[in-house]
Amino acid sequence: MKRKSHNIVPWRMSCAPMMDWTDRHCRVFHRAMSSKALLYTEMVTAPALVRGRARHLLDFDGAEHPVALQLGGSDPQELAQAARMGADHGYDEINLNVGCPSDRVQSGCFGAVLMEQPALVADCCAAMIGAQPKPVTVKCRIGVDDQEPAAVLPDFLAQIRDAGVRRVAIHARKAWLQGLSPKENRDIPPLDYPLVHAMKAEFPDLHLSINGGITDLDQVEAHLRAGLDGVMVGRAAYHDPAAILLDADRRIFGQDRAPLSRAEVVEAMLPYIDRHIAAGGKLGQVTRHMLGLFAGQPGARAWRRILSEGAHRPGAGRGLLLDALDATQAAAA
C-alpha cells in the first residue's frame, strides 16, 4: 500500500479496538488477511504512557500498517504527550476512546463517561492535534445513561469538529454506565443505525464510520452504499476473521486480486511466529487469536482442538500449526 493512502482509504473498513483482544499478534494475523483495512490497538491509557513510562505498550510490527493507536484519558496535556509518543513511534493515527463502558475506564474518568463532557473531549482533541502531526480521531457512543442521543450526539460532534477532529467512529448504541456490565453494554442497548446515518447528513464535512452489530461484508457494503464513509467491525472480525477480512480488499477496497485461502494465511503467519518464538515469545500468544480462522468450515473443531491443547506446551512452534492444518484439511476431505 502506498503510504499516502493510509490517512483516507483504510477508514472505509476497520477492525474495532477491543481491550485484551486486539494486541499486536492479533493485528499481524488480521493484516495477513487484508492489506487495506485499518487496524487499531487495544486501548492504551495516557497515564500508563506518560506517568508509568510503559513504552512497551506502543510496540508493533511494521507489517501492521496502516495501524492506529487508541488512547484513553481525560487530561488534555497528558493526552497530548501520549499522542506525541504514539506519533513518534510511527502510528498512522491517534484515536481517543470515548466509548468504552468498562468499570476500570469510568473510575479513571475516561471512555464512555466522557460523552457527558463534550467540552472536555474537545479540549483533549485540540491538545492532541496541536502536539503532533498525525490525524486525531474519536470513537464514541451515541450517548450514555439517560441522555437523549438525538439531542446530545449532534452537540458532541459539533464540539469535537470545531476542535479539529475530522473523523469519528460511532458505536450505534448507548452505554449504560449504571446497571449494565461492559459485556451487557455490547448487546442489550438497542442499535440505532438511522441516527448515525442522520449524523452523516447533518455533518457532511465529517468522515463518519459506524460500529456495532455488523457481522458480514454484505452489511458493510450496505452502510457504505447508504452514504457512510466507513464501517468498523468488532467481534465478528475476531471470532470469524476470514469471513470478514479475506475478501475485504476486493469487495470493500476494490483491489483486483483473489483473496488468500485459509491455508495460505497459516503459511503467511509462520515467519512471524518463528521470529516471535526466537525472541522468547510463546506460540499461544499468537495462536489464541487464530482459533476462529476456520470457523464454520469443515475441520474447524480439529483446528481449535490441536491449537488449544498444544500451543502452551514447551517447545511448541510452527510444527503445531502445520499439524493442525493437516488435520483440518484431512477432516474437510
HELIX and SHEET records of a PDB file:
HELIX    1   1 ARG A    3  ASN A    7  5                                   5    
HELIX    2   2 VAL A    9  ARG A   12  5                                   4    
HELIX    3   3 ARG A   24  MET A   33  1                                  10    
HELIX    4   4 ALA A   46  VAL A   50  1                                   5    
HELIX    5   5 ARG A   55  LEU A   58  5                                   4    
HELIX    6   6 GLY A   62  GLU A   64  5                                   3    
HELIX    7   7 PRO A   76  HIS A   89  1                                  14    
HELIX    8   8 ASP A  103  SER A  107  1                                   5    
HELIX    9   9 GLY A  111  GLU A  116  5                                   6    
HELIX   10  10 PRO A  118  ALA A  131  1                                  14    
HELIX   11  11 PRO A  149  ASP A  162  1                                  14    
HELIX   12  12 GLU A  184  ARG A  186  5                                   3    
HELIX   13  13 TYR A  193  GLU A  202  1                                  10    
HELIX   14  14 LEU A  217  ARG A  225  1                                   9    
HELIX   15  15 ARG A  235  HIS A  239  1                                   5    
HELIX   16  16 PRO A  241  LEU A  245  1                                   5    
HELIX   17  17 ALA A  248  ARG A  251  1                                   4    
HELIX   18  18 ARG A  262  ALA A  278  1                                  17    
HELIX   19  19 LEU A  283  THR A  287  1                                   5    
HELIX   20  20 ALA A  300  GLY A  310  1                                  11    
HELIX   21  21 ARG A  318  ALA A  332  1                                  15    
SHEET    1   A 9 VAL A  44  THR A  45  0                                        
SHEET    2   A 9 VAL A  67  GLY A  72  1                                        
SHEET    3   A 9 LEU A  38  TYR A  40  1                                        
SHEET    4   A 9 MET A  13  CYS A  15  1                                        
SHEET    5   A 9 GLY A 230  VAL A 233  1                                        
SHEET    6   A 9 HIS A 207  ASN A 211  1                                        
SHEET    7   A 9 ARG A 167  HIS A 171  1                                        
SHEET    8   A 9 VAL A 136  ARG A 141  1                                        
SHEET    9   A 9 GLU A  93  VAL A  98  1                                        
END                                                                             
